[in-house]
Each structure stands twice: as structure tokens, then as C-alpha cells.
Amino acid sequence: MKRLLSAVAMILGLAGFGLNLSAQQDPAPSSQTQQQTNATSQQSARSFEGQIEKSGGKLVLQELWTNTAYQLDDQNKAKQYQGKNVKVMATLDPTTNMLHVVDITPSESR
């Protein structure tokens, strides 16, 4: 009888240990997924060139050669360049036509 109880206790202990291992492994894939998402966001940042203009009370980047106006998520960074030609490093949200600004620098006029 003692052997049976010992065997049951050992099996339950191993089953519990196995559950704890899987619970400890769950955060790693989530962290890895987050790192991949961050890397993708950083890799998708690209350069946009145009002029910072006011449109509907907001500052936008107006690409002159494509005649496309992009909304800018960082109005404070854009404010100092209003009316000037700039290069904007940003990621584009195509569903909203919003540029998520990484950096804005003056560009040479063409």
C-alpha cells in the first residue's frame, strides 16, 4: 500500500513538474515574437521627401512629385520645418496614410 501511495505521489509530482515547465516556457515565445515585431517595425522605416505644410489644422508632409500628403504623428518635430523641404525617416501606416516619424532633417531643394 505504501508503494502504491509513493508511486501515485511520484506520478503526480512529475505531472506537476511538467506543467510548471510549460508555464515557464510560455514567456520566451511571446518575448521572441515582440522582438520580431520590433525588428520588423525598425526595418520598415524608410525615407520620404517633401515639404511640411499645414492642412486642415495639422502639419503634413506633401510629396511634390507624387502629389501625396502624409499625416505626421509627431507634430512637434514637424513644427520647426513648416514651409521647408525635408527628409522624413518614418514608417507608413497605409490604412491611415500616417507617417510614424523617426527623424526629420532638412533636405536640399530640387
C-alpha positions as CSV (number, residue, x, y, z in Angstrom):
1,M,0.0,0.0,0.0
2,K,2.9,2.4,0.8
3,R,4.5,1.6,-2.5
4,L,1.2,2.4,-4.3
5,L,0.9,5.7,-2.5
6,S,4.5,6.5,-3.2
7,A,4.1,5.7,-6.9
8,V,1.0,7.9,-7.1
9,A,2.7,10.7,-5.3
10,M,5.7,10.4,-7.6
11,I,3.5,10.4,-10.8
12,L,1.5,13.4,-9.5
13,G,4.8,15.2,-8.7
14,L,6.2,14.6,-12.2
15,A,2.9,15.7,-13.8
16,G,3.0,18.9,-11.8
17,F,6.7,19.4,-12.7
18,G,5.8,19.1,-16.4
19,L,3.1,21.7,-16.1
20,N,5.5,24.1,-14.4
21,L,8.0,23.7,-17.2
22,S,5.4,24.5,-19.9
23,A,4.3,27.6,-17.9
24,Q,7.9,28.8,-17.7
25,Q,8.4,28.3,-21.4
26,D,5.4,30.5,-22.4
27,P,7.1,33.9,-21.9
28,A,10.0,33.1,-24.2
29,P,8.0,32.8,-27.4
30,S,6.0,35.9,-26.5
31,S,9.2,37.8,-25.9
32,Q,10.7,36.5,-29.1
33,T,7.5,37.5,-31.0
34,Q,7.8,41.0,-29.6
35,Q,11.4,41.3,-30.7
36,Q,10.5,40.2,-34.2
37,T,7.7,42.8,-34.3
38,N,10.1,45.5,-33.2
39,A,12.7,44.4,-35.7
40,T,10.1,44.5,-38.5
41,S,9.0,48.0,-37.5
42,Q,12.6,49.2,-37.5
43,Q,13.3,47.6,-40.8
44,S,10.2,49.1,-42.5
45,A,11.3,52.7,-41.7
46,R,12.1,54.5,-44.9
47,S,12.8,57.9,-46.3
48,F,10.1,60.3,-47.5
49,E,10.9,63.7,-49.0
50,G,8.7,66.7,-49.5
51,Q,7.6,69.9,-47.8
52,I,6.0,70.3,-44.4
53,E,2.7,72.1,-44.9
54,K,-0.4,72.9,-42.9
55,S,-3.6,71.1,-44.0
56,G,-6.8,71.1,-42.0
57,G,-5.1,72.5,-39.0
58,K,-2.4,69.8,-39.0
59,L,1.1,69.6,-40.4
60,V,1.5,67.1,-43.2
61,L,4.4,66.0,-45.4
62,Q,3.5,66.9,-49.0
63,E,5.4,64.9,-51.5
64,L,5.6,67.1,-54.5
65,W,6.4,64.6,-57.2
66,T,3.7,62.1,-56.2
67,N,1.2,64.8,-55.0
68,T,0.6,62.8,-51.9
69,A,0.1,64.3,-48.4
70,Y,1.1,62.2,-45.5
71,Q,-0.2,62.9,-42.0
72,L,2.5,63.2,-39.4
73,D,2.2,61.6,-35.9
74,D,4.8,63.9,-34.3
75,Q,3.5,67.5,-34.9
76,N,6.1,68.9,-32.5
77,K,9.1,67.6,-34.6
78,A,7.4,68.9,-37.8
79,K,6.6,72.4,-36.5
80,Q,10.1,73.8,-36.8
81,Y,10.2,72.7,-40.5
82,Q,6.9,74.2,-41.7
83,G,7.2,75.5,-45.2
84,K,10.6,73.8,-45.7
85,N,11.8,70.9,-47.8
86,V,12.6,67.9,-45.6
87,K,13.5,64.3,-45.5
88,V,11.4,62.3,-43.0
89,M,12.5,58.9,-41.8
90,A,9.3,57.1,-40.8
91,T,7.2,54.0,-41.0
92,L,4.0,54.3,-43.0
93,D,0.6,53.1,-41.8
94,P,-1.1,52.6,-45.2
95,T,-4.6,52.3,-43.7
96,T,-4.4,55.9,-42.3
97,N,-1.7,57.3,-44.5
98,M,0.1,58.3,-41.3
99,L,3.8,58.6,-41.0
100,H,5.2,57.4,-37.7
101,V,8.2,59.8,-37.5
102,V,11.6,58.6,-36.5
103,D,13.5,61.7,-37.6
104,I,13.1,64.8,-39.7
105,T,16.0,66.6,-41.3
106,P,16.3,69.5,-43.8
107,S,16.8,68.4,-47.4
108,E,18.2,70.2,-50.4
109,S,15.6,71.8,-52.6
110,R,15.3,70.4,-56.1
